[in-house]
Amino acid sequence: MYKIRMVCNENDLDEVEKIRKEAFHLKENSINVFKKHIQAGMMVAFSLETEDNEKIGGCYLGEYNNTLYVYYLFLKESYQKSGKGIGRNFLLEILKHKKAIELILNKNYDFSSLHPTCTKLTNMYKEIGYEEKTKGYYVKRI
């Protein structure tokens, strides 16, 4: 069983950012941009953790086109493609926290949106209700 937590402190955010960096094979660290936006209440971060509190994934959300935009959704490589739907379930659980996210971002959202970074994931997003509105831009009513 996994649990999700809203990430609020700097140490947890640093740990989640390391997972994002590894998941996307990034060389540069852009955590300062995310910290700035999270601290300003412009973005929200979540972590996905095991029962022993090991962080295995994360998600960064904010606003784009008046929607709750999923900037990044990521897992440690060892948890990707496990066939267990971990990423799918993580995103669905995060969207259940819509009211808390709206309080932080100080706005109500009727839709969530995203631009998948991996075309292999588009079927997963479609399965959970995201529809392609324009090339590569997906929207779901929440």
Secondary structure in CASP SS format (residue, H / E / C, confidence):
PFRMAT SS
TARGET T0000
AUTHOR 0000-0000-0000
METHOD secondary structure of the structure
MODEL  1
M C 1.00
Y C 1.00
K E 1.00
I E 1.00
R E 1.00
M E 1.00
V C 1.00
C C 1.00
N C 1.00
E H 1.00
N H 1.00
D H 1.00
L H 1.00
D H 1.00
E H 1.00
V H 1.00
E H 1.00
K H 1.00
I H 1.00
R H 1.00
K H 1.00
E H 1.00
A H 1.00
F C 1.00
H C 1.00
L C 1.00
K C 1.00
E C 1.00
N C 1.00
S C 1.00
I H 1.00
N H 1.00
V H 1.00
F H 1.00
K H 1.00
K H 1.00
H H 1.00
I H 1.00
Q H 1.00
A C 1.00
G C 1.00
M C 1.00
M C 1.00
V E 1.00
A E 1.00
F E 1.00
S E 1.00
L E 1.00
E E 1.00
T C 1.00
E C 1.00
D C 1.00
N C 1.00
E C 1.00
K E 1.00
I E 1.00
G E 1.00
G E 1.00
C E 1.00
Y E 1.00
L E 1.00
G E 1.00
E E 1.00
Y E 1.00
N C 1.00
N C 1.00
T E 1.00
L E 1.00
Y E 1.00
V E 1.00
Y E 1.00
Y E 1.00
L E 1.00
F E 1.00
L E 1.00
K C 1.00
E H 1.00
S H 1.00
Y H 1.00
Q C 1.00
K C 1.00
S C 1.00
G C 1.00
K C 1.00
G C 1.00
I H 1.00
G H 1.00
R H 1.00
N H 1.00
F H 1.00
L H 1.00
L H 1.00
E H 1.00
I H 1.00
L H 1.00
K C 1.00
H C 1.00
K H 1.00
K H 1.00
A H 1.00
I H 1.00
E H 1.00
L H 1.00
I H 1.00
L H 1.00
N C 1.00
K C 1.00
N C 1.00
Y C 1.00
D C 1.00
F E 1.00
S E 1.00
S E 1.00
L E 1.00
H C 1.00
P C 1.00
T C 1.00
C C 1.00
T H 1.00
K H 1.00
L H 1.00
T H 1.00
N H 1.00
M H 1.00
Y H 1.00
K H 1.00
E H 1.00
I C 1.00
G C 1.00
Y C 1.00
E E 1.00
E E 1.00
K E 1.00
T E 1.00
K C 1.00
G C 1.00
Y E 1.00
Y E 1.00
V E 1.00
K E 1.00
R E 1.00
I C 1.00
END
